[in-house]
Amino acid sequence: MEETYPEQLYDKFFVARQPIFTAQMQIWGYELLFRHGENIQEAVFTDGDQATTQIIADGYNLAVQGLRKGAKALVNFPRTLLVGRAPYVLPADQCVVEILETVRPEPEVISACRELKKRGYTLALDDFEGGPGLEPLCEMVDIIKIDILGKTPAEVVAIMEGVKKYDATLLAEKVETLDVFRVCKQLGFTYFQGFFFNRPEVIPGRKLSATQVNKVKLLKELSVPDVDSSRLVEIIQTDLAISYRLLKYINSAFFGLQIKITSIPRAVSMLGCRNLRQWLQVVILSDVSTQDKAHELVRISVQRARFLHLLAHRHPTPFDQDSMFLLGFFSLLDAILDQSMGLVLEEIPLEPGIKRALIDPDDPSAVWLDLLDEIDRCNWDRLSRKAAQLGVPIDLVNRLSAEASIWAVWVMS
């Protein structure tokens, strides 16, 4: 059974989201990034017209699906949209209005910010570098984001000292490693944004819990190319929680069935072996850990897997569709389990080419993982170059990324 998607959801824009964590590695919110489908390098708010505002509203509604209750969503607003009342299309209780670093504290801007605060919106100032000229905005915002990439601890401390007098929470952005995350915690940041969380924290002597070991064993079974459908049914029927989730999934609006499915065998036959196996892999990996970090990594892994699966159907890739799905699906397994990739994959029967790509960054096929990294990081220029290197049209990357995001939300709900 092949799923289809309403084209209006992903034809016009691509919405990416980057997680923001607390010092305890719990999800606090996400920054949402919007790009036109026609040109992924251009931000949707360059024109500032009504159509752009509508894209932000539609994209916001798409991006917040699956977010846990209470999670914040940060959206960038340049001057034109900030003073043009565009933020009001988004809910004040969830949306954080992020003021771009290019916005100057002109009277019209200050007036718009004052009105937003009056209506209950949280304000954040993006990419603060510590220089003069932004004091009026610093006095008004609730959050100041400091880009720490490439800065020494002394340079970061100097910026922090300059904003101590303001009543604002500090967020460290572009935190790329666990070591930098630890330093930022010691410096006193409250929130942290970056891709430090997708690196494994490998501690010698650490062992997987019994629950994790059992889940990895199930993933091992599901990774066998010719897994028997009767075995899939057995796994489902012996686990009440999985059975419930399958029936909830098959009866969701995603499939639009006219008749409610109440039988596990019937649900299995409707999904088909391939789709069922992929769904089971997602469910089992989701249950590996209850930590926010792991849950977010699972979401990204599912989105990566679906993207490569769809891409393999439309563009030449080194492996077939199912294998490309596994390449994306297991690409962050080391960080999810906090184990080295080589150790984790010892027990999973992947074909040698996939294992090499996952373990060796210099393997020719590992370039597809580099493409996934650029999609995750929303580095549009580098993403365009990487896609061109692989001969993949950037509009196809945009379309499939959006479709994969929709699928990840539904399959994990």
C-alpha positions in Angstrom: 0.0 0.0 0.0 1.7 3.2 -1.2 0.9 6.4 0.7 0.0 9.6 -1.1 0.2 13.1 0.1 -1.8 16.3 -0.6 0.4 18.2 -3.0 -0.4 21.6 -1.5 1.4 20.6 1.7 4.8 20.4 0.2 4.8 21.9 -3.3 5.3 25.5 -2.3 7.7 25.4 0.7 10.0 23.3 2.8 9.9 23.6 6.5 12.8 22.4 8.6 13.0 22.5 12.4 16.1 22.5 14.6 15.7 21.4 18.3 16.5 23.6 21.2 17.4 21.8 24.5 17.7 22.7 28.1 20.8 22.0 30.2 19.3 18.7 31.1 19.0 17.7 27.4 15.2 18.1 27.4 13.4 19.6 24.5 12.4 23.2 25.1 11.4 24.1 21.6 12.3 24.3 17.9 13.5 26.9 15.5 11.4 26.7 12.3 13.1 27.5 9.0 11.1 28.1 5.8 12.2 28.0 2.2 10.5 28.4 -1.1 10.0 25.1 -3.1 11.1 26.9 -6.3 14.5 27.9 -4.8 15.6 26.4 -1.6 18.3 29.0 -1.2 15.9 31.8 -0.8 14.1 32.5 2.4 10.3 32.8 2.0 10.2 36.2 3.6 12.3 38.1 1.0 9.2 39.6 -0.6 7.1 40.4 2.5 3.8 40.1 0.7 0.5 38.4 1.8 1.4 35.2 0.0 4.6 34.9 2.1 2.6 35.4 5.3 0.3 32.6 4.2 3.2 30.3 3.6 4.5 31.0 7.1 1.1 30.2 8.5 0.7 27.0 6.5 4.3 26.0 7.1 3.9 26.6 10.8 0.8 24.4 11.1 2.7 21.7 9.2 5.9 22.0 11.3 4.2 21.9 14.7 2.5 18.6 14.1 3.9 16.0 16.5 5.4 18.6 18.8 4.9 17.8 22.5 2.6 20.0 24.5 4.3 23.1 25.7 7.2 23.1 23.2 8.0 26.5 21.8 8.4 27.3 18.1 10.8 30.1 17.1 10.2 31.8 13.8 12.5 34.3 12.2 11.0 37.7 11.2 12.9 40.4 9.2 11.9 44.0 9.6 9.3 44.0 6.8 7.2 41.2 8.3 7.8 42.3 11.9 6.3 45.7 11.4 3.7 44.4 9.0 1.9 42.4 11.7 2.8 39.1 10.1 3.5 37.4 13.5 -0.1 37.7 14.5 -1.0 34.8 12.2 0.8 32.5 14.7 -0.3 31.7 18.2 1.2 33.8 21.0 1.3 30.9 23.5 3.5 28.8 21.4 5.3 31.0 18.9 8.5 32.9 19.8 9.1 35.9 17.5 12.7 35.8 16.6 14.1 39.2 15.4 16.8 38.8 12.8 20.2 40.4 13.5 19.7 42.7 10.5 16.8 44.5 12.2 17.7 47.9 13.6 15.8 49.4 16.6 14.0 52.1 14.7 10.9 53.6 16.2 8.6 51.6 14.0 10.4 48.4 15.0 10.3 49.2 18.7 6.6 50.0 18.5 5.9 46.7 16.8 7.8 44.8 19.5 6.0 46.6 22.2 2.7 45.7 20.7 3.7 42.0 20.4 4.8 41.9 24.0 1.4 43.5 25.0 -0.3 40.6 23.2 1.6 38.0 25.0 4.3 37.0 22.4 7.8 36.0 23.5 10.6 37.8 21.7 14.1 36.6 20.9 17.0 38.4 19.4 19.0 36.4 16.9 22.8 36.2 16.4 23.7 38.8 19.0 27.4 39.6 18.7 27.8 42.1 21.6 28.3 45.2 19.5 26.6 48.6 20.2 23.4 49.7 18.6 20.9 47.0 19.7 20.4 48.1 23.3 16.8 49.1 22.8 16.0 45.6 21.5 18.0 43.9 24.2 15.9 45.7 26.8 12.7 44.4 25.3 13.4 40.8 24.3 12.9 37.7 26.5 15.7 35.6 24.9 19.1 36.6 23.5 20.7 34.1 21.1 24.5 34.1 21.0 26.2 32.3 18.1 29.2 30.6 19.7 30.6 28.9 16.6 34.3 29.7 16.2 34.4 31.8 19.4 36.7 31.2 22.3 35.2 30.8 25.8 36.7 34.2 26.7 35.0 35.9 23.7 31.6 34.3 24.6 32.0 35.4 28.3 32.7 38.9 27.1 29.4 38.9 25.1 27.5 37.4 28.1 28.9 40.1 30.5 27.6 42.8 28.2 24.0 41.5 28.4 23.9 40.7 32.1 22.1 43.9 32.8 19.1 42.9 30.6 16.3 40.7 31.9 16.8 38.1 29.1 17.5 34.4 29.0 20.6 33.4 27.1 20.6 30.7 24.3 23.7 29.3 22.8 23.3 28.5 19.1 25.5 26.5 16.7 26.7 24.2 19.5 28.2 21.5 17.4 29.9 19.2 19.9 29.3 17.7 23.4 32.4 19.4 24.7 31.2 22.8 23.6 27.8 22.0 25.1 29.4 21.3 28.5 31.4 24.5 28.3 28.3 26.5 27.5 26.5 25.0 30.4 29.4 26.0 32.7 29.2 29.5 31.3 25.6 29.8 32.3 23.5 29.5 29.2 20.0 28.3 29.7 19.1 26.9 26.3 21.2 25.2 23.6 20.7 24.9 19.8 23.0 22.9 17.5 23.9 19.4 16.5 25.9 18.4 19.6 23.1 16.0 20.5 23.6 13.8 17.4 27.1 12.7 18.5 27.4 9.6 20.7 28.6 10.1 24.2 30.7 6.9 24.3 31.7 6.0 27.8 34.0 2.9 28.2 32.3 0.1 30.1 28.8 1.4 29.5 26.4 -1.4 28.5 22.9 -1.2 26.9 20.0 -1.8 29.3 18.0 -5.1 29.0 15.2 -3.2 27.3 17.6 -1.6 24.7 19.2 -5.0 24.1 15.8 -6.6 23.3 14.9 -3.7 21.0 18.1 -4.1 19.1 17.4 -7.8 18.7 14.1 -7.0 17.2 15.7 -4.5 14.9 18.1 -7.3 13.9 15.2 -9.5 12.9 13.5 -6.7 11.0 16.7 -5.9 9.1 16.8 -9.3 7.3 15.8 -8.6 3.7 13.5 -11.7 3.4 11.9 -11.4 6.9 8.7 -13.6 6.9 5.4 -11.7 7.2 4.1 -14.2 9.7 7.0 -13.2 12.0 6.0 -9.5 11.7 2.4 -10.5 12.7 3.8 -12.4 15.7 5.8 -9.5 16.9 2.8 -7.2 16.7 0.3 -9.6 18.3 2.5 -10.4 21.3 2.8 -6.7 22.2 -0.4 -5.0 23.2 1.1 -1.5 22.8 2.3 -2.2 19.3 -1.0 -3.7 18.3 -2.8 -0.6 19.6 -0.4 1.7 17.7 -0.9 -0.2 14.5 -4.6 0.0 14.6 -4.4 3.7 15.5 -2.0 4.2 12.5 -4.0 2.3 9.9 -7.3 4.1 11.0 -5.7 7.6 11.0 -6.7 10.3 8.6 -3.4 9.7 6.8 -5.0 6.7 5.0 -8.5 8.0 4.7 -10.1 4.6 5.0 -13.9 4.5 4.8 -14.2 1.4 7.0 -12.6 1.1 10.4 -10.0 -1.7 10.7 -10.2 -3.6 14.0 -8.2 -6.8 13.0 -4.4 -7.0 13.2 -4.2 -9.5 10.3 -6.4 -7.2 8.2 -4.2 -4.2 9.0 -1.1 -6.2 8.2 -2.5 -7.3 4.8 -3.5 -3.7 4.0 -0.1 -2.3 4.8 1.9 -4.9 3.0 5.2 -6.5 4.2 7.5 -3.7 3.2 5.5 -0.9 4.7 4.7 -2.9 7.8 8.4 -3.7 8.4 9.4 -0.1 8.1 6.6 0.9 10.4 7.7 -1.7 13.0 11.3 -0.5 12.7 10.2 3.0 13.5 8.0 1.9 16.5 10.7 -0.3 18.0 13.4 2.4 17.6 11.1 4.9 19.2 10.8 2.7 22.3 14.6 2.3 22.7 14.8 5.3 25.1 12.5 7.8 26.7 15.0 10.6 26.7 14.2 13.7 24.7 17.6 13.5 23.0 16.9 10.0 21.8 13.3 10.7 20.7 14.4 13.7 18.6 17.2 11.6 17.0 14.6 8.9 16.2 12.4 11.5 14.5 15.3 12.7 12.4 16.3 9.1 11.6 12.8 8.3 10.4 12.8 11.4 8.3 16.2 10.6 6.9 15.2 7.0 6.1 12.0 8.1 4.3 13.9 10.7 2.3 16.5 8.2 1.0 13.8 5.6 0.3 11.8 8.1 -1.8 15.0 9.4 -3.5 16.0 5.9 -4.6 12.8 5.6 -6.5 13.5 8.8 -8.5 17.3 9.0 -8.7 20.2 6.6 -9.1 21.6 5.6 -5.7 24.2 3.0 -4.6 21.6 0.8 -3.0 18.0 -0.2 -3.6 15.1 1.5 -2.0 14.9 -0.7 1.1 18.6 -0.5 1.7 18.6 3.3 1.3 15.9 3.4 3.9 18.1 1.4 6.3 21.1 3.6 5.5 19.2 6.7 6.7 17.4 4.8 9.5 20.5 3.6 11.2 22.6 6.7 10.5 22.2 8.1 14.0 21.9 4.8 15.9 25.2 5.4 17.6 24.0 8.7 19.1 20.7 7.2 20.1 22.3 4.4 22.0 25.5 6.3 23.0 27.7 3.5 21.6 30.2 3.5 18.7 28.6 2.7 15.4 30.9 -0.2 14.8 29.8 -1.9 18.1 26.1 -1.2 17.5 26.1 -2.7 14.0 27.9 -5.9 15.0 24.6 -7.5 15.8 22.6 -6.1 12.9 22.7 -8.0 9.6 23.1 -5.1 7.1 24.8 -5.6 3.7 28.5 -4.8 3.8 28.2 -1.7 1.7 25.7 -0.1 4.0 27.8 -0.9 7.1 30.9 0.6 5.5 29.0 3.8 4.6 27.7 4.1 8.2 31.1 3.4 9.9 33.6 4.9 7.5 33.1 8.6 6.6 35.5 8.2 3.7 33.5 5.4 2.0 32.1 6.6 -1.3 28.6 5.9 -0.3 28.9 8.0 2.9 28.4 11.1 0.7 24.6 10.4 0.9 24.9 10.7 4.7 26.6 14.1 4.1 23.6 15.2 2.1 21.4 14.2 5.0 23.5 16.2 7.4 23.2 19.3 5.3 19.4 18.9 5.2 19.3 18.6 9.0 21.4 21.7 9.5 19.4 23.7 7.0 22.7 25.1 5.5 21.1 26.0 2.2 24.2 26.9 0.3 26.1 23.8 1.3 23.0 21.7 0.7 22.8 23.0 -2.8 26.4 22.3 -3.5 26.2 18.8 -2.1 23.0 18.0 -4.1 24.8 19.3 -7.2 27.8 17.0 -6.5 25.4 14.0 -6.4 23.5 15.2 -9.4 20.3 15.5 -7.5 18.1 18.5 -8.5 17.6 20.8 -5.5 13.9 21.1 -6.1 13.7 17.3 -5.8 15.6 17.5 -2.5 13.1 20.1 -1.3 10.0 18.1 -2.3 11.2 14.8 -0.9 12.4 16.4 2.3 8.9 17.9 2.9 7.2 14.6 2.0 9.5 12.7 4.3 8.8 15.1 7.1 5.0 14.6 6.7 5.5 10.8 6.7 7.7 10.9 9.9 5.0 12.8 11.7 2.3 10.4 10.8 4.2 7.2 11.4 5.4 8.3 14.8 2.1 9.7 16.0 
